[in-house]
């Protein structure tokens, strides 16, 4: 479960980061997945 505290994202694994960084990492993951799906 993910909690949002004062603009911070706190995951169950106790990893906390700012919402901006969380979204940026999330977008990077999506981009990586898209690239992997595309044929070389």
N, C-alpha and C positions, 0 to 999 in steps of 0.2 A: 504494500500500500504506500502511496506517495502522499506526503503532506506538504502544504505550502505555508511557510512561516515567514512573514515580513519579506516577501519576495524571494525567499530561499526555498529550494526544493530539497526535501529530506526523504530519502528512500529508506526502505526497510533495512538495507545493508548499511545504514548510518552514513551513507555518502551524501553530503550536502553541497549544493552549488547554487549559484544565482540562477534565476529563471532564464535570464538571457543566455547564460552559458549552457544551461540544460537544453534550451531550444536549438542553439547552434550545434551542439553535439547530436541532437536528434535529427536535425536536417542533414548533417554530415553522414549519419548512418543511413538515412533514406537515400542519399545520393550514391553511397557505396553500393547499396542493394540494387539500385537502378542500373549502375554500371555493370554489376555482376550479371544482371539479367540480360543485358544487351549482348548480342553475338560479337565476337572479336572481329 
